[in-house]
Amino acid sequence: MNSPRKGPPLARFALFADSSRRIAEADSVAVIGLGRFGSSLAKELMAAGTEVLGIDTDEDLVQSHNGELTQVVRADSTKEEVLRQLAVDEFDRVVIAIGQDLKASILTASLLIQLKVPVIWAKAVDDQHGRILEQLGVHRVIYPEKDMGRRVAHLVRGAAKDYLEIEPGYSLAKITTPDLIVGTPLGQTTLRRKHGVTVTAFKHADETWMNADNETVLGHGDSILIVGPTDRVEAFAQLR
């Protein structure tokens, strides 16, 4: 989202009010800022069946999302009257995906908190920005660039096919079954005691994923999901 530009007169927002309220009543999401992160998020939500109100100050971005989101509006989210006109205060969940304009991000967060939006997510570009958002009372601060960098670093090492840090110090990874547990029912291995990880699911070749239990027997080349403390997950993922 670029620096705020002068948006349409408030009277024009009345055209969107009823539609915005309908979207809000459908337990949907308002995404403020339609740059790379906001756009990707909004489209993923739509693909998952969640209706989305998209807001940005950039007319070109707004036009490019016509037909892709439930509703998209060019507006300045740093103005309380605009947010009210667009019924943003009636949404249960709002994501502030504004990028480099820290002032707009912070002002928008402050207004949404004043409007008592139940759940507010906000993108932070660095730790200082994140601390300010947290101090304001934003419910969930996310760091897309940092989180993606951390995830890719684990993948680049080649140990995991996919990786997710659930929270600092605890992770989930998708790996190929190491030889030491091939052919033995999981309940008969010493996986948790020796390695500190748990196999939660598995997949044979082109079959679908299934939940793992004590009777599960894994074969060479099977994919598995393991969960546990990050250092233990990383160590186990390095096994062959």
Buried (B, 14 or more C-beta within 10 A) or exposed (E): BBEBEEBBEEEEBEEBBEBBBBBBEEEBBBBBBBBEBBBEBBBEBBEEEBBBBBBBBBEEBBEBBEEBBBBBBBBBBBBBEBBBBBBBBBBEBBBBBBBEBBEBBBBBBBBBBEBEBEBBBBBBBEEEBBEBBBEBEBBEBBBBEBEEEEBEEBBEEEBBBEBBBEEEEEBBBBBBBBEBBEEEEBEEBEBEEEBBBBBBBBBBEEEEBEEBEEEBEBEEEBBBBBBBEBEBBBBBBEBE
